Amino acid sequence: MKLVILIGLSLLAAGCAKDIQNSAAVRQAVLDHLKSRSDFGLNLDAMDIQVSNVSFRDKEADAQVAFVPKGGPAGSGMSMSYKLERSGDKWVVKSKAMTGMGGAPVGGAPGGAPAGSASELPPGHMPTAGGAELPPGHAPVPAPKGNN
């Protein structure tokens, strides 16, 4: 009788894989990925990181993740698209791509304004091109090269 119970418990344990098809598990995978990238020096405590959309397919998932500065103005931040792969009882980031924020495509501003234009920057942000003042002692920044 004890043998039957042990076999039953073993089969039950083997058949029960952790359910990770949820936003919390995807968010944790993204956080783990970012923490492993110490070369970026990201302050994750200064951001709200939200999984805004996720779709699961067997052992893969696609997720939209929003990164918004805590206390920042509405519409600030960025969004990334992640492809994840199941590895045991967790998700692992396979690839990522920037997707913009608030519907604005990456590399362009809302309303068709060129990238880098003042309409793309938050209110009060210093200009990024064309004579922007740099802090004292900052090395000169070369002008972007055109497509020649």
C-alpha positions in Angstrom: 0.0 0.0 0.0 2.8 2.4 0.9 4.4 1.6 -2.5 1.2 2.6 -4.3 1.0 5.9 -2.4 4.7 6.7 -3.1 4.2 5.9 -6.8 1.1 8.0 -7.0 2.8 11.0 -5.3 5.8 10.7 -7.6 3.6 10.7 -10.7 1.6 13.7 -9.4 4.8 15.6 -8.6 6.2 14.8 -12.1 3.0 15.8 -13.9 2.7 19.2 -12.1 4.8 21.8 -13.8 4.8 25.3 -12.4 2.3 27.5 -14.3 4.3 30.4 -15.6 1.9 31.6 -18.3 1.2 34.9 -16.5 2.4 38.5 -16.6 4.2 38.2 -13.3 6.5 35.4 -14.6 7.2 37.4 -17.8 8.0 40.6 -15.8 10.4 38.6 -13.6 12.2 37.3 -16.7 12.6 40.8 -18.0 13.9 42.0 -14.7 16.4 39.1 -14.5 17.5 39.9 -18.0 18.0 43.6 -17.2 19.9 42.8 -13.9 22.2 40.5 -15.8 23.1 43.4 -18.1 25.1 45.4 -15.5 27.0 47.2 -18.3 23.9 49.5 -18.8 23.9 50.7 -15.2 20.1 50.9 -15.1 18.4 52.0 -11.9 15.4 49.6 -12.0 14.2 51.0 -8.7 13.5 54.4 -10.5 11.2 52.8 -13.1 7.7 51.3 -13.1 8.0 48.2 -15.3 4.6 46.9 -16.5 3.8 44.0 -18.9 1.1 45.6 -21.0 0.4 42.7 -23.3 1.5 39.1 -23.5 0.7 36.1 -25.7 1.8 32.6 -25.0 2.5 29.8 -27.5 3.6 26.4 -26.0 7.2 27.2 -24.9 7.4 30.7 -26.3 5.9 34.1 -25.4 5.7 37.6 -26.9 5.4 40.5 -24.5 5.1 44.3 -24.6 6.8 45.8 -21.6 6.4 49.5 -20.7 9.2 51.3 -18.8 8.0 54.5 -17.2 10.1 56.7 -14.8 8.5 56.8 -11.4 6.9 60.2 -10.9 7.5 61.1 -14.5 5.0 63.0 -16.7 2.3 61.0 -18.5 3.4 59.5 -21.7 7.1 59.5 -20.7 9.1 56.3 -20.9 9.4 53.7 -23.6 8.1 50.3 -24.6 10.0 47.2 -25.6 8.8 44.1 -27.3 10.3 40.8 -25.9 10.4 37.3 -27.2 10.8 34.8 -24.4 11.4 31.1 -24.2 10.4 28.7 -21.4 13.4 27.2 -19.6 12.2 24.8 -16.9 9.9 26.8 -14.6 10.8 30.3 -15.8 10.9 32.4 -18.9 14.2 33.6 -20.5 14.5 36.6 -22.8 15.5 35.4 -26.3 15.3 38.8 -28.1 14.0 42.3 -27.7 13.2 45.4 -29.8 12.2 49.0 -28.9 8.7 49.8 -30.0 8.2 53.4 -28.8 5.6 54.7 -26.3 2.2 56.1 -26.7 1.9 54.9 -30.3 4.9 56.8 -31.5 7.2 54.8 -33.8 10.8 54.5 -32.8 12.9 57.0 -34.6 10.1 59.4 -35.2 7.9 61.8 -33.2 4.2 61.9 -33.0 2.5 63.7 -35.8 5.3 63.0 -38.3 7.9 65.4 -36.8 11.5 64.3 -37.4 13.3 62.3 -34.8 15.2 64.5 -32.4 12.8 67.4 -32.8 11.7 69.5 -29.8 8.1 68.1 -30.1 9.5 64.6 -29.2 11.2 65.8 -25.9 9.4 66.2 -22.5 8.6 69.8 -21.4 11.7 71.5 -20.0 14.2 69.0 -21.6 17.3 70.7 -23.0 17.7 70.5 -26.8 19.6 67.6 -28.1 20.8 69.0 -31.4 21.8 72.2 -33.1 23.8 74.1 -30.5 22.8 72.5 -27.3 24.8 73.7 -24.4 26.9 71.1 -22.7 28.1 71.0 -19.1 31.5 72.7 -18.5 34.4 70.4 -19.4 32.2 68.2 -21.6 33.8 67.0 -24.8 32.3 68.4 -28.0 29.6 66.3 -29.6 30.0 65.9 -33.4 27.1 66.7 -35.6 25.2 63.7 -37.1 26.4 62.7 -40.5 23.9 62.8 -43.3 23.3 60.1 -45.9 25.9 61.0 -48.6 
